[in-house]
Amino acid sequence: MAMQGGMPGDAELIGFEIDEEPKWLTVRLQDGSVIQIKMEIVSIARSGNDMNSGLPIYMVQATNIIRLQKVPKELIAKKKSSEDQGKSLYR
């Protein structure tokens, strides 16, 4: 049986505290864009122990937050015409 997020049903959710606010990682892309990425931990669960070492097995559910810092003007798409507005991308 699986928990939400793909963790096994027998996993025990573990409370946690963040020692310091996660840092933003700044990445400069070859196309001139600058993005920032930060990981946010959603939950941590313990699921038994490793057979060989006996150490506890921890699973971390996290998400990445990505924000644009700089985008070259030539990469910005033009707005759609009024004819295209209201049309669905789906059939």
C-alpha angles and dihedrals in degrees: 000000000000130000122222109286094033098284116141116262092239092057116114116225110232124206116232144183127212112233093205136004111273113258124237113243110216115213124189111206125210090244090063097258121131118208132179124215130194129176119223120195112225101181143341125213134184116221111186126285136299111264094224106038101023090227117143117260114230125193120199123202110202141160132210121232113207126189132178115237100174133007124181111242092238091063094056111099119229118251116266118258119257088255091064095048115104094021116123123231087218127074 
